[in-house]
Amino acid sequence: MKSKTRSEYLPWLIGGVAFLTVLVVFALYAHAHLGGNRAQQLASKNRRLDLIGRMQLDLASASEAEKSAVLATTDAGSLMFANQARAATTELVQAQQELRALLAPNGPQSERELLAQFSTAFANLQRLDDELLALAVQNTNLKAYSLLYGPAAETLAEMDTALEQVVARYADGSEGKQVMAMAFRARIGVLRIQVLLSPHIAEENDAKMDQMEASMTREETEIRKHLDGLATMTKLAADIDVVAAGSRFLEYEAIKAKILPLSRENTNVRSLTLSLNQKRKAISLCLDALNAVRQAMLDEPIAGVTYGRAAKPR
């Protein structure tokens, strides 16, 4: 049998080479196509995860600034921190809008739904923040305390000193006991009002504030009665300290009249209550929603890539 010549093998060789070439080209095309798609998937996931991280950071920053605004002791400090909280919230909104745009065309349905849940929780948080920060910058309770322990306390001390001098001057006279009794009742009455004002400023219940104010009104009636009684006594009618005591009490009442409305507004108490109760719950819901979106993104399968939840031990 004759062996085949080289020319007879040539068609087969050419066909084999052509087939291998096609396989190599296809393999290279598939590698480039699939590798590029994987890179796009990774880039998209990383971009979305980065936005979630920014939103979490902005949420924490806004919360920290809000608490500082509530606890600040001056209008300027409260306003500065309130502006910082609003700026962090603005950054969060921008990241939220960017993430929504990335998911809008063809993002996973589960992630769109989870982001919608966050948006609902965040809208409620924004409403709370608007109310809370508007209250925090007013500092009405702090202003009431400032009046109470500043001008009111000083006026009370001046009135007390004047009445003390009246007692010292007339205690040994024929009307000494009567002078002492009326001066003492007036001094005690003002001290009782001063003591009632402090819990009134801290109180958040209107009914309890009403009760305190009623007690103050009764004390005021008694104080006026005793001051008038001193002023109508023949020996004390033109006494400079009796006149001074009456004048100081009128000033004290005017200061109290400024304190009570500030106390009633209760902006510091109300903002602190919102921050410690509703705000804390609202932030928790937002963080839970963001974590759910983040975990859904981490769980997205990408061929050849494993990250997200820790692998289960074998």
SULSULKA-V23924 format. One record per residue. N is the residue number from 1. RES is the residue in one letter. PSI is psi in whole degrees, 0 to 359 (* if undefined). OMEGA is omega in whole degrees, 0 to 359 (none if undefined). Layout:
BEGIN
n: [N & N]
res: [RES & RES]
psi: [PSI & PSI]
omega: [OMEGA & OMEGA]
END
This chain:
BEGIN
n: [1 & 2 & 3 & 4 & 5 & 6 & 7 & 8 & 9 & 10 & 11 & 12 & 13 & 14 & 15 & 16 & 17 & 18 & 19 & 20 & 21 & 22 & 23 & 24 & 25 & 26 & 27 & 28 & 29 & 30 & 31 & 32 & 33 & 34 & 35 & 36 & 37 & 38 & 39 & 40 & 41 & 42 & 43 & 44 & 45 & 46 & 47 & 48 & 49 & 50 & 51 & 52 & 53 & 54 & 55 & 56 & 57 & 58 & 59 & 60 & 61 & 62 & 63 & 64 & 65 & 66 & 67 & 68 & 69 & 70 & 71 & 72 & 73 & 74 & 75 & 76 & 77 & 78 & 79 & 80 & 81 & 82 & 83 & 84 & 85 & 86 & 87 & 88 & 89 & 90 & 91 & 92 & 93 & 94 & 95 & 96 & 97 & 98 & 99 & 100 & 101 & 102 & 103 & 104 & 105 & 106 & 107 & 108 & 109 & 110 & 111 & 112 & 113 & 114 & 115 & 116 & 117 & 118 & 119 & 120 & 121 & 122 & 123 & 124 & 125 & 126 & 127 & 128 & 129 & 130 & 131 & 132 & 133 & 134 & 135 & 136 & 137 & 138 & 139 & 140 & 141 & 142 & 143 & 144 & 145 & 146 & 147 & 148 & 149 & 150 & 151 & 152 & 153 & 154 & 155 & 156 & 157 & 158 & 159 & 160 & 161 & 162 & 163 & 164 & 165 & 166 & 167 & 168 & 169 & 170 & 171 & 172 & 173 & 174 & 175 & 176 & 177 & 178 & 179 & 180 & 181 & 182 & 183 & 184 & 185 & 186 & 187 & 188 & 189 & 190 & 191 & 192 & 193 & 194 & 195 & 196 & 197 & 198 & 199 & 200 & 201 & 202 & 203 & 204 & 205 & 206 & 207 & 208 & 209 & 210 & 211 & 212 & 213 & 214 & 215 & 216 & 217 & 218 & 219 & 220 & 221 & 222 & 223 & 224 & 225 & 226 & 227 & 228 & 229 & 230 & 231 & 232 & 233 & 234 & 235 & 236 & 237 & 238 & 239 & 240 & 241 & 242 & 243 & 244 & 245 & 246 & 247 & 248 & 249 & 250 & 251 & 252 & 253 & 254 & 255 & 256 & 257 & 258 & 259 & 260 & 261 & 262 & 263 & 264 & 265 & 266 & 267 & 268 & 269 & 270 & 271 & 272 & 273 & 274 & 275 & 276 & 277 & 278 & 279 & 280 & 281 & 282 & 283 & 284 & 285 & 286 & 287 & 288 & 289 & 290 & 291 & 292 & 293 & 294 & 295 & 296 & 297 & 298 & 299 & 300 & 301 & 302 & 303 & 304 & 305 & 306 & 307 & 308 & 309 & 310 & 311 & 312 & 313 & 314]
res: [M & K & S & K & T & R & S & E & Y & L & P & W & L & I & G & G & V & A & F & L & T & V & L & V & V & F & A & L & Y & A & H & A & H & L & G & G & N & R & A & Q & Q & L & A & S & K & N & R & R & L & D & L & I & G & R & M & Q & L & D & L & A & S & A & S & E & A & E & K & S & A & V & L & A & T & T & D & A & G & S & L & M & F & A & N & Q & A & R & A & A & T & T & E & L & V & Q & A & Q & Q & E & L & R & A & L & L & A & P & N & G & P & Q & S & E & R & E & L & L & A & Q & F & S & T & A & F & A & N & L & Q & R & L & D & D & E & L & L & A & L & A & V & Q & N & T & N & L & K & A & Y & S & L & L & Y & G & P & A & A & E & T & L & A & E & M & D & T & A & L & E & Q & V & V & A & R & Y & A & D & G & S & E & G & K & Q & V & M & A & M & A & F & R & A & R & I & G & V & L & R & I & Q & V & L & L & S & P & H & I & A & E & E & N & D & A & K & M & D & Q & M & E & A & S & M & T & R & E & E & T & E & I & R & K & H & L & D & G & L & A & T & M & T & K & L & A & A & D & I & D & V & V & A & A & G & S & R & F & L & E & Y & E & A & I & K & A & K & I & L & P & L & S & R & E & N & T & N & V & R & S & L & T & L & S & L & N & Q & K & R & K & A & I & S & L & C & L & D & A & L & N & A & V & R & Q & A & M & L & D & E & P & I & A & G & V & T & Y & G & R & A & A & K & P & R]
psi: [134 & 140 & 151 & 144 & 165 & 325 & 334 & 332 & 343 & 314 & 322 & 320 & 316 & 317 & 320 & 317 & 317 & 319 & 317 & 323 & 316 & 318 & 316 & 315 & 317 & 318 & 316 & 319 & 314 & 319 & 314 & 318 & 310 & 321 & 318 & 319 & 319 & 318 & 320 & 319 & 316 & 317 & 318 & 315 & 315 & 323 & 316 & 320 & 324 & 319 & 320 & 317 & 318 & 318 & 319 & 318 & 316 & 323 & 317 & 319 & 317 & 320 & 317 & 316 & 322 & 316 & 321 & 323 & 320 & 322 & 351 & 148 & 2 & 157 & 319 & 317 & 316 & 317 & 319 & 312 & 326 & 319 & 322 & 320 & 317 & 323 & 318 & 323 & 321 & 317 & 319 & 317 & 319 & 317 & 321 & 316 & 321 & 318 & 318 & 321 & 324 & 327 & 341 & 311 & 306 & 26 & 162 & 136 & 321 & 322 & 323 & 319 & 318 & 322 & 324 & 322 & 319 & 317 & 321 & 314 & 322 & 324 & 320 & 320 & 319 & 320 & 318 & 317 & 318 & 315 & 314 & 312 & 325 & 325 & 318 & 323 & 350 & 325 & 42 & 325 & 319 & 321 & 324 & 317 & 322 & 319 & 320 & 311 & 0 & 261 & 319 & 314 & 321 & 318 & 319 & 316 & 320 & 319 & 317 & 318 & 318 & 315 & 325 & 320 & 326 & 313 & 315 & 327 & 329 & 4 & 326 & 0 & 179 & 334 & 20 & 314 & 320 & 318 & 314 & 317 & 313 & 319 & 318 & 315 & 323 & 318 & 315 & 322 & 316 & 321 & 322 & 320 & 317 & 320 & 324 & 331 & 324 & 307 & 333 & 318 & 325 & 342 & 142 & 354 & 121 & 322 & 319 & 325 & 323 & 317 & 317 & 318 & 326 & 319 & 320 & 319 & 319 & 319 & 320 & 320 & 317 & 319 & 313 & 320 & 317 & 324 & 319 & 323 & 319 & 318 & 335 & 353 & 137 & 313 & 335 & 0 & 319 & 15 & 130 & 326 & 327 & 317 & 318 & 319 & 316 & 319 & 317 & 325 & 322 & 320 & 319 & 317 & 323 & 321 & 318 & 323 & 337 & 326 & 315 & 314 & 322 & 318 & 321 & 326 & 324 & 36 & 323 & 318 & 315 & 318 & 321 & 319 & 316 & 317 & 320 & 340 & 276 & 319 & 318 & 319 & 320 & 319 & 319 & 318 & 320 & 316 & 319 & 318 & 318 & 320 & 324 & 318 & 315 & 316 & 324 & 322 & 318 & 329 & 354 & 126 & 131 & 124 & 128 & 2 & 129 & 104 & 162 & 244 & 146 & 140 & 141 & 135 & 145 & *]
omega: [180 & 175 & 181 & 180 & 180 & 183 & 180 & 179 & 188 & 179 & 180 & 179 & 180 & 179 & 180 & 179 & 180 & 180 & 178 & 179 & 178 & 179 & 180 & 180 & 180 & 180 & 179 & 179 & 181 & 180 & 181 & 182 & 182 & 179 & 178 & 179 & 178 & 179 & 178 & 179 & 179 & 181 & 180 & 180 & 181 & 178 & 180 & 178 & 177 & 178 & 177 & 178 & 177 & 180 & 178 & 179 & 179 & 179 & 179 & 180 & 179 & 180 & 180 & 180 & 179 & 179 & 178 & 178 & 180 & 185 & 181 & 185 & 178 & 177 & 182 & 179 & 179 & 181 & 180 & 181 & 177 & 178 & 177 & 178 & 180 & 179 & 178 & 178 & 177 & 177 & 180 & 180 & 179 & 178 & 178 & 180 & 179 & 179 & 178 & 179 & 179 & 182 & 188 & 187 & 185 & 177 & 180 & 181 & 182 & 180 & 177 & 179 & 179 & 177 & 177 & 177 & 176 & 182 & 177 & 179 & 182 & 177 & 177 & 178 & 179 & 178 & 178 & 181 & 179 & 179 & 185 & 182 & 177 & 177 & 187 & 185 & 181 & 175 & 183 & 179 & 178 & 178 & 178 & 177 & 180 & 177 & 183 & 184 & 175 & 184 & 182 & 180 & 180 & 180 & 177 & 181 & 179 & 178 & 181 & 179 & 179 & 180 & 177 & 179 & 176 & 180 & 181 & 185 & 188 & 184 & 184 & 181 & 181 & 180 & 185 & 182 & 180 & 178 & 181 & 182 & 182 & 178 & 180 & 180 & 179 & 181 & 180 & 181 & 179 & 178 & 179 & 177 & 180 & 179 & 180 & 184 & 183 & 176 & 176 & 180 & 181 & 186 & 176 & 181 & 183 & 181 & 179 & 176 & 177 & 180 & 179 & 180 & 177 & 177 & 178 & 180 & 178 & 179 & 180 & 179 & 180 & 181 & 180 & 180 & 183 & 176 & 177 & 179 & 177 & 183 & 181 & 176 & 187 & 183 & 187 & 188 & 182 & 182 & 185 & 181 & 175 & 177 & 180 & 179 & 179 & 180 & 180 & 179 & 176 & 177 & 179 & 179 & 179 & 178 & 178 & 180 & 175 & 183 & 187 & 178 & 177 & 178 & 181 & 179 & 169 & 187 & 179 & 179 & 181 & 180 & 178 & 178 & 177 & 183 & 184 & 184 & 184 & 184 & 180 & 179 & 181 & 178 & 179 & 178 & 179 & 180 & 178 & 180 & 178 & 178 & 179 & 177 & 181 & 181 & 177 & 178 & 179 & 182 & 178 & 180 & 172 & 184 & 176 & 182 & 178 & 169 & 186 & 179 & 178 & 180 & 179 & 178 & 180 & none]
END
